[in-house]
Amino acid sequence: MRNTDTHEHRTARSVTHGGLRAPEYGELQQLVNELYYHNMSGAVSKIDVLTRAEIDDLCDDLMEVVDLLPAGKYKRGRLCDQLNSIVTAHGWGNVYGTVE
């Protein structure tokens, strides 16, 4: 018999199947906002994105999304398209949100 009094940490996989938002929902949007807040050039590199993601201490699933970005420089729209494609391919749009 299963003890229902224990509190288990929910992983993204269990959240995905339930169709619920993860506690990390919106963190990718926050990451994008931080990257472009005072960015005079309007472009960021994959290294910039990885560094900011590590500073923000993103969860493993979101770090995987960032790791899957192709190398290069990104204007905001292109970065959002790339991140959204990766999130959607994993089926995590409803769990972690998409970015704009």
Secondary structure, DSSP 8 states (H G I E B T S, - for coil): ---TT------HHHHHHHT---TTTTHHHHHHHHHHTT-SSSEEEHHHHHHHHHHTT--HHHHHHHHTS-SSEEEHHHHHHHHHHHHHHHT-HHHH----
